[in-house]
């Protein structure tokens, strides 16, 4: 297992005591048991030490499960990838969106 990946994953976990995030530099891989890695972590905010168990299973693309059927896969395979402009346009839309889906899809309030 990639130790840098494990340390990065641990940095997304909150301290069990104070709720602060662990720093990658304060995580140390202790060992492995099957697909489980055990890490020692230190919270620099409250100075607590803990043990984190991370289960990471490597899968191949063929093992992945998707909710896209073969016909949809064929449809989307040849579409252009999502661009930075697409993401920005969605961001701009969501900033002003009030959550009214009926208005969004039907154009009327009910």
MMTF fields as JSON, N, C-alpha, C and O atoms, coordinates in Angstrom:
{
  "mmtfVersion": "1.0.0",
  "mmtfProducer": "UNKNOWN",
  "numBonds": 439,
  "numAtoms": 440,
  "numGroups": 110,
  "numChains": 1,
  "numModels": 1,
  "chainsPerModel": [1],
  "groupsPerChain": [110],
  "chainIdList": ["A"],
  "bondAtomList": [4, 2, 8, 6, 12, 10, 16, 14, 20, 18, 24, 22, 28, 26, 32, 30, 36, 34, 40, 38, 44, 42, 48, 46, 52, 50, 56, 54, 60, 58, 64, 62, 68, 66, 72, 70, 76, 74, 80, 78, 84, 82, 88, 86, 92, 90, 96, 94, 100, 98, 104, 102, 108, 106, 112, 110, 116, 114, 120, 118, 124, 122, 128, 126, 132, 130, 136, 134, 140, 138, 144, 142, 148, 146, 152, 150, 156, 154, 160, 158, 164, 162, 168, 166, 172, 170, 176, 174, 180, 178, 184, 182, 188, 186, 192, 190, 196, 194, 200, 198, 204, 202, 208, 206, 212, 210, 216, 214, 220, 218, 224, 222, 228, 226, 232, 230, 236, 234, 240, 238, 244, 242, 248, 246, 252, 250, 256, 254, 260, 258, 264, 262, 268, 266, 272, 270, 276, 274, 280, 278, 284, 282, 288, 286, 292, 290, 296, 294, 300, 298, 304, 302, 308, 306, 312, 310, 316, 314, 320, 318, 324, 322, 328, 326, 332, 330, 336, 334, 340, 338, 344, 342, 348, 346, 352, 350, 356, 354, 360, 358, 364, 362, 368, 366, 372, 370, 376, 374, 380, 378, 384, 382, 388, 386, 392, 390, 396, 394, 400, 398, 404, 402, 408, 406, 412, 410, 416, 414, 420, 418, 424, 422, 428, 426, 432, 430, 436, 434],
  "bondOrderList": [1, 1, 1, 1, 1, 1, 1, 1, 1, 1, 1, 1, 1, 1, 1, 1, 1, 1, 1, 1, 1, 1, 1, 1, 1, 1, 1, 1, 1, 1, 1, 1, 1, 1, 1, 1, 1, 1, 1, 1, 1, 1, 1, 1, 1, 1, 1, 1, 1, 1, 1, 1, 1, 1, 1, 1, 1, 1, 1, 1, 1, 1, 1, 1, 1, 1, 1, 1, 1, 1, 1, 1, 1, 1, 1, 1, 1, 1, 1, 1, 1, 1, 1, 1, 1, 1, 1, 1, 1, 1, 1, 1, 1, 1, 1, 1, 1, 1, 1, 1, 1, 1, 1, 1, 1, 1, 1, 1, 1],
  "groupList": [{"groupName": "UNK", "atomNameList": ["N", "CA", "C", "O"], "elementList": ["N", "C", "C", "O"], "formalChargeList": [0, 0, 0, 0], "bondAtomList": [1, 0, 2, 1, 3, 2], "bondOrderList": [1, 1, 2], "singleLetterCode": "X", "chemCompType": "L-PEPTIDE LINKING"}],
  "groupTypeList": [0, 0, 0, 0, 0, 0, 0, 0, 0, 0, 0, 0, 0, 0, 0, 0, 0, 0, 0, 0, 0, 0, 0, 0, 0, 0, 0, 0, 0, 0, 0, 0, 0, 0, 0, 0, 0, 0, 0, 0, 0, 0, 0, 0, 0, 0, 0, 0, 0, 0, 0, 0, 0, 0, 0, 0, 0, 0, 0, 0, 0, 0, 0, 0, 0, 0, 0, 0, 0, 0, 0, 0, 0, 0, 0, 0, 0, 0, 0, 0, 0, 0, 0, 0, 0, 0, 0, 0, 0, 0, 0, 0, 0, 0, 0, 0, 0, 0, 0, 0, 0, 0, 0, 0, 0, 0, 0, 0, 0, 0],
  "groupIdList": [1, 2, 3, 4, 5, 6, 7, 8, 9, 10, 11, 12, 13, 14, 15, 16, 17, 18, 19, 20, 21, 22, 23, 24, 25, 26, 27, 28, 29, 30, 31, 32, 33, 34, 35, 36, 37, 38, 39, 40, 41, 42, 43, 44, 45, 46, 47, 48, 49, 50, 51, 52, 53, 54, 55, 56, 57, 58, 59, 60, 61, 62, 63, 64, 65, 66, 67, 68, 69, 70, 71, 72, 73, 74, 75, 76, 77, 78, 79, 80, 81, 82, 83, 84, 85, 86, 87, 88, 89, 90, 91, 92, 93, 94, 95, 96, 97, 98, 99, 100, 101, 102, 103, 104, 105, 106, 107, 108, 109, 110],
  "secStructList": [7, 7, 2, 2, 2, 2, 2, 2, 2, 2, 6, 6, 1, 5, 7, 6, 6, 6, 7, 7, 5, 7, 7, 4, 4, 4, 3, 3, 3, 3, 3, 3, 3, 6, 6, 3, 3, 3, 3, 3, 3, 3, 7, 6, 6, 6, 7, 7, 3, 3, 3, 3, 3, 3, 3, 7, 7, 7, 7, 7, 4, 4, 4, 7, 7, 7, 1, 7, 7, 2, 2, 2, 2, 2, 2, 2, 2, 6, 1, 7, 7, 7, 7, 2, 2, 2, 2, 2, 2, 2, 2, 2, 2, 2, 2, 2, 7, 7, 1, 7, 2, 2, 2, 2, 2, 2, 1, 1, 7, 7],
  "xCoordList": [0.84, 0.0, 0.877, 1.94, 0.448, 1.199, 1.092, 0.012, 2.209, 2.193, 1.802, 1.126, 2.217, 1.85, 0.337, -0.267, -0.268, -1.721, -2.409, -3.377, -1.919, -2.508, -2.415, -3.376, -1.264, -1.094, -2.021, -2.561, -2.201, -3.133, -4.555, -5.292, -4.945, -6.29, -6.506, -7.57, -5.493, -5.607, -5.76, -6.414, -5.171, -5.281, -6.702, -6.996, -7.579, -8.981, -9.865, -11.07, -9.264, -9.992, -9.838, -8.777, -10.906, -10.865, -10.414, -10.67, -9.751, -9.326, -10.556, -11.572, -10.444, -11.575, -11.897, -13.025, -10.92, -11.122, -11.56, -12.591, -10.777, -11.048, -11.693, -12.203, -11.676, -12.297, -11.385, -11.803, -10.133, -9.181, -8.714, -8.851, -8.168, -7.663, -6.233, -5.452, -5.899, -4.531, -3.677, -4.178, -2.414, -1.473, -0.77, -0.446, -0.538, 0.141, 1.48, 1.868, 2.174, 3.491, 3.389, 4.379, 2.208, 2.009, 1.372, 0.821, 1.447, 0.925, 2.084, 2.965, 2.066, 3.138, 2.499, 1.71, 2.836, 2.304, 2.998, 4.225, 2.18, 2.727, 2.871, 3.822, 1.905, 1.952, 0.673, -0.228, 0.611, -0.519, -1.02, -0.259, -2.306, -2.906, -3.937, -5.032, -3.606, -4.49, -4.618, -3.618, -5.868, -6.139, -6.191, -6.519, -5.873, -5.966, -4.574, -3.659, -4.447, -3.205, -3.484, -4.547, -2.528, -2.655, -1.663, -0.472, -2.185, -1.348, -1.426, -2.474, -0.302, -0.248, -0.428, 0.254, -1.34, -1.574, -1.455, -1.729, -1.044, -0.864, -1.603, -1.412, -2.448, -3.171, -2.356, -2.164, -1.888, -1.074, -1.9, -1.344, -3.232, -4.083, -4.342, -4.234, -4.685, -4.97, -3.919, -4.003, -2.926, -1.797, -2.171, -1.51, -3.224, -3.665, -3.06, -2.921, -2.705, -2.225, -3.321, -3.988, -3.493, -4.485, -3.953, -2.917, -4.684, -4.412, -5.573, -6.734, -5.267, -6.288, -6.097, -4.979, -7.192, -7.17, -7.806, -8.941, -7.07, -7.569, -7.647, -6.655, -8.828, -9.012, -8.992, -9.867, -7.989, -7.839, -7.674, -6.725, -8.609, -8.54, -8.324, -9.092, -7.297, -7.023, -7.93, -8.034, -8.582, -9.456, -9.047, -8.531, -9.282, -9.004, -10.241, -11.327, -10.088, -11.22, -12.33, -13.501, -11.991, -13.004, -13.828, -14.942, -13.279, -13.985, -14.894, -15.71, -14.763, -15.536, -17.007, -17.348, -17.865, -19.303, -19.779, -19.406, -20.595, -21.124, -22.615, -23.124, -23.31, -24.749, -25.057, -26.174, -24.066, -24.238, -24.308, -23.4, -25.388, -25.557, -24.7, -24.1, -24.651, -23.828, -24.245, -23.391, -25.564, -26.026, -25.608, -25.228, -25.678, -25.25, -23.732, -23.221, -23.036, -21.58, -21.179, -20.297, -21.821, -21.525, -21.84, -21.106, -22.944, -23.342, -22.313, -21.949, -21.85, -20.96, -19.492, -18.692, -19.133, -17.736, -17.144, -15.965, -17.959, -17.443, -17.704, -17.378, -18.284, -18.513, -17.209, -16.317, -17.119, -15.942, -15.891, -16.938, -14.709, -14.617, -15.125, -15.185, -15.484, -15.936, -14.752, -13.652, -15.006, -13.927, -13.987, -14.949, -12.976, -12.939, -14.078, -14.683, -14.361, -15.461, -16.809, -17.69, -16.978, -18.213, -18.408, -19.501, -17.336, -17.395, -17.71, -18.522, -17.078, -17.319, -18.766, -19.39, -19.304, -20.691, -21.652, -22.615, -21.406, -22.263, -22.144, -23.144, -20.94, -20.719, -21.522, -22.202, -21.439, -22.168, -23.673, -24.378, -24.16, -25.587, -26.005, -27.009, -25.236, -25.605, -25.553, -26.276, -24.705, -24.644, -25.989, -26.378, -26.698, -27.979, -29.187, -30.322, -28.968, -30.079, -30.681, -29.966, -32.019, -32.686, -33.207, -33.835, -32.959, -33.393, -34.762, -35.24, -35.406, -36.753, -36.658, -36.556, -36.693, -36.543, -37.775, -37.649, -38.949, -40.151, -40.084, -40.465, -39.617, -39.468, -38.371, -38.492, -37.316, -36.205, -36.611, -36.245, -37.371, -37.715, -38.996, -39.141, -39.929, -41.205, -41.399, -42.223, -40.646, -40.811, -41.943, -42.2, -42.65, -43.723, -43.536, -42.78, -44.225, -44.079, -44.982, -45.575, -45.156, -45.957, -46.517, -47.21],
  "yCoordList": [-1.191, 0.0, 1.244, 1.257, 2.26, 3.506, 4.293, 4.756, 4.438, 5.12, 6.586, 7.116, 7.25, 8.658, 8.802, 9.743, 7.867, 7.879, 7.672, 8.364, 6.737, 6.49, 7.73, 8.087, 8.378, 9.583, 10.694, 11.45, 10.789, 11.789, 11.473, 12.373, 10.208, 9.829, 10.166, 10.648, 9.91, 10.216, 11.717, 12.134, 12.533, 13.987, 14.492, 15.659, 13.631, 14.018, 13.587, 13.839, 12.937, 12.448, 13.456, 14.055, 13.631, 14.559, 13.843, 12.653, 14.581, 14.072, 13.659, 14.353, 12.526, 12.007, 12.869, 12.847, 13.626, 14.448, 15.873, 16.333, 16.584, 18.013, 18.333, 19.436, 17.391, 17.631, 18.275, 18.532, 18.542, 19.102, 18.036, 16.84, 18.474, 17.525, 17.126, 17.942, 15.875, 15.407, 15.928, 16.136, 16.132, 16.553, 15.306, 14.394, 15.272, 14.118, 13.835, 12.678, 14.892, 14.73, 14.068, 13.538, 14.09, 13.514, 12.131, 11.66, 11.487, 10.124, 9.199, 9.54, 8.02, 7.046, 5.672, 5.242, 4.994, 3.652, 2.681, 2.576, 1.966, 1.002, -0.38, -1.108, -0.735, -2.061, -2.362, -1.529, -3.572, -3.991, -5.354, -6.182, -5.559, -6.878, -7.055, -6.499, -7.819, -7.96, -6.624, -5.994, -6.195, -4.913, -3.75, -2.629, -3.998, -2.967, -2.452, -3.224, -1.131, -0.484, 0.181, 0.765, 0.085, 0.714, 1.858, 1.696, 3.025, 4.219, 4.837, 4.831, 5.363, 6.161, 7.608, 8.066, 8.325, 9.723, 10.594, 10.156, 11.825, 12.792, 14.062, 14.591, 14.554, 15.794, 16.946, 17.024, 17.823, 18.946, 19.992, 20.857, 19.921, 20.911, 20.567, 21.428, 19.297, 18.925, 17.971, 17.566, 17.615, 16.789, 15.361, 14.724, 14.868, 13.487, 12.559, 12.924, 11.362, 10.32, 9.266, 8.923, 8.764, 7.728, 6.743, 6.961, 5.666, 4.67, 4.706, 4.708, 4.735, 4.727, 3.465, 3.134, 2.764, 1.606, 2.037, 2.514, 1.866, 2.261, 1.022, 0.318, 0.765, -0.36, 0.187, 0.956, -0.219, 0.252, -0.98, -1.751, -1.138, -2.282, -1.753, -0.922, -2.225, -1.813, -2.612, -3.834, -1.901, -2.562, -2.153, -1.057, -3.038, -2.701, -2.051, -2.14, -1.408, -0.742, -1.728, -1.351, -2.985, -3.996, -4.379, -4.883, -4.14, -4.48, -3.364, -3.578, -2.184, -1.046, -1.199, -1.737, -0.718, -0.771, 0.626, 1.599, 0.721, 2.018, 1.895, 0.808, 3.006, 2.994, 3.438, 3.859, 3.342, 3.71, 2.424, 1.594, 2.268, 1.081, 1.16, 2.194, 0.046, -0.007, 1.044, 1.667, 1.25, 2.241, 3.653, 4.464, 3.944, 5.258, 5.407, 6.48, 4.33, 4.368, 4.722, 5.554, 4.094, 4.391, 5.844, 6.492, 6.347, 7.737, 8.729, 9.685, 8.505, 9.45, 9.27, 10.188, 8.115, 7.827, 8.835, 9.178, 9.309, 10.19, 11.665, 12.518, 11.967, 13.366, 13.991, 13.3, 15.291, 16.014, 15.925, 15.908, 15.869, 15.841, 17.152, 18.176, 17.106, 18.303, 19.263, 18.891, 20.503, 21.492, 22.395, 22.362, 23.172, 24.155, 25.167, 25.605, 25.53, 26.471, 25.862, 26.568, 24.549, 23.873, 23.942, 24.231, 23.674, 23.705, 25.121, 25.302, 26.119, 27.513, 27.908, 28.603, 27.47, 27.792, 27.169, 27.816, 25.935, 25.289, 26.006, 26.216, 26.375, 27.116, 28.418, 28.741, 29.157, 30.422, 30.195, 30.965, 29.14, 28.828, 28.509, 29.028, 27.657, 27.223, 28.352, 28.322, 29.345, 30.489, 31.2, 31.673, 31.278, 31.974, 31.056, 31.534, 29.749, 28.792, 28.726, 28.561, 28.86, 28.867, 27.494, 27.367, 26.483, 25.134, 24.758, 23.66, 25.622, 25.355, 24.546, 25.105, 23.216, 22.343, 22.362, 22.208, 22.547, 22.571, 23.771, 23.655, 24.887, 26.066, 25.827, 26.238, 25.167, 24.904, 24.028, 24.309, 22.963, 22.001, 22.299, 21.905, 22.99, 23.236, 24.694, 25.014, 25.574, 26.996, 27.61, 28.804, 26.832, 27.389, 26.951, 26.023, 27.622, 27.388, 26.268, 26.471, 25.184, 24.055, 23.236, 22.256],
  "zCoordList": [0.0, 0.0, 0.0, 0.621, -0.675, -0.793, 0.52, 0.884, 1.219, 2.519, 2.401, 3.283, 1.323, 1.148, 0.97, 1.484, 0.241, 0.079, 1.428, 1.746, 2.207, 3.528, 4.413, 5.094, 4.4, 5.214, 4.735, 5.542, 3.43, 2.898, 3.346, 3.748, 3.282, 3.722, 5.193, 5.58, 6.004, 7.436, 7.653, 8.609, 6.784, 6.956, 6.696, 6.953, 6.192, 5.981, 7.145, 7.142, 8.142, 9.313, 10.441, 10.617, 11.196, 12.339, 13.611, 13.8, 14.459, 15.756, 16.557, 16.564, 17.224, 17.985, 19.201, 19.696, 19.684, 20.885, 20.556, 21.048, 19.717, 19.512, 18.159, 17.966, 17.232, 15.933, 14.911, 13.782, 15.292, 14.337, 13.357, 13.615, 12.241, 11.254, 11.593, 12.084, 11.33, 11.503, 10.353, 9.248, 10.606, 9.576, 9.038, 9.799, 7.736, 7.126, 7.812, 7.978, 8.206, 8.835, 10.199, 10.704, 10.801, 12.128, 12.077, 13.072, 10.927, 10.768, 10.434, 9.645, 11.049, 10.813, 10.646, 11.488, 9.572, 9.33, 10.266, 10.284, 11.053, 12.002, 11.382, 11.67, 10.519, 9.91, 9.17, 9.08, 8.637, 7.809, 8.273, 8.772, 8.096, 8.304, 7.202, 7.286, 6.171, 5.018, 4.301, 3.954, 4.08, 3.422, 4.403, 4.014, 5.665, 6.697, 7.071, 7.355, 7.06, 7.496, 8.843, 9.052, 9.737, 11.043, 11.123, 10.855, 11.501, 11.559, 12.951, 13.596, 13.391, 14.607, 14.161, 13.244, 14.804, 14.449, 15.69, 16.807, 15.47, 16.553, 16.171, 15.076, 17.071, 16.829, 17.419, 18.632, 16.563, 17.026, 17.761, 18.439, 17.633, 18.294, 19.758, 20.631, 20.027, 21.424, 21.992, 23.152, 21.169, 21.578, 21.937, 22.757, 21.325, 21.579, 20.532, 19.365, 20.965, 20.052, 19.922, 20.898, 18.712, 18.457, 17.43, 16.802, 17.281, 16.255, 15.276, 15.685, 13.991, 12.947, 12.124, 11.728, 11.869, 10.981, 9.663, 9.637, 8.579, 7.259, 6.379, 6.189, 5.848, 4.938, 3.52, 3.121, 2.775, 1.402, 0.523, 0.668, -0.378, -1.292, -2.695, -3.179, -3.335, -4.702, -5.639, -5.53, -6.56, -7.526, -8.926, -9.147, -9.851, -11.241, -11.835, -11.261, -12.963, -13.611, -13.913, -13.91, -14.175, -14.46, -13.246, -13.383, -12.039, -10.802, -10.315, -9.419, -10.892, -10.413, -10.781, -11.834, -9.896, -10.12, -10.468, -9.814, -11.49, -11.899, -12.123, -12.393, -12.009, -12.257, -13.683, -13.981, -14.556, -15.958, -16.771, -16.718, -17.517, -18.35, -19.601, -19.896, -20.336, -21.551, -22.568, -23.199, -22.735, -23.71, -23.296, -24.141, -21.992, -21.51, -21.622, -21.941, -21.357, -21.469, -22.895, -23.108, -23.864, -25.27, -25.607, -26.353, -25.045, -25.316, -24.77, -25.454, -23.551, -22.892, -23.275, -23.094, -23.795, -24.099, -25.083, -24.989, -26.026, -27.061, -26.783, -27.608, -25.638, -25.282, -24.796, -24.304, -24.941, -24.456, -22.926, -22.279, -22.348, -20.88, -20.283, -20.965, -19.023, -18.316, -18.24, -17.832, -18.642, -18.672, -17.438, -16.671, -17.272, -16.187, -16.364, -15.385, -17.605, -17.89, -17.511, -17.018, -17.738, -17.34, -15.829, -15.342, -15.103, -13.638, -13.161, -12.254, -13.761, -13.376, -13.671, -12.87, -14.813, -15.164, -14.156, -13.744, -13.759, -12.763, -11.421, -10.735, -11.052, -9.81, -9.816, -8.842, -10.915, -11.026, -10.924, -10.273, -11.568, -11.501, -10.069, -9.582, -9.397, -8.045, -7.027, -6.031, -7.266, -6.345, -6.268, -5.2, -7.381, -7.396, -7.307, -7.287, -7.254, -7.229, -5.836, -4.847, -5.763, -4.459, -4.043, -2.992, -4.837, -4.475, -4.994, -4.707, -5.741, -6.255, -7.55, -8.642, -7.406, -8.564, -9.464, -10.678, -8.897, -9.745, -10.695, -11.86, -10.225, -11.079, -12.117, -13.271, -11.695, -12.593, -13.773, -14.914, -13.499, -14.558, -15.309, -16.466, -14.667, -15.344, -15.72, -16.577, -15.084, -15.362, -14.581, -14.732, -13.733, -12.92, -11.473, -11.185, -10.581, -9.145, -8.659, -7.6, -9.249, -8.734, -9.796, -9.52]
}
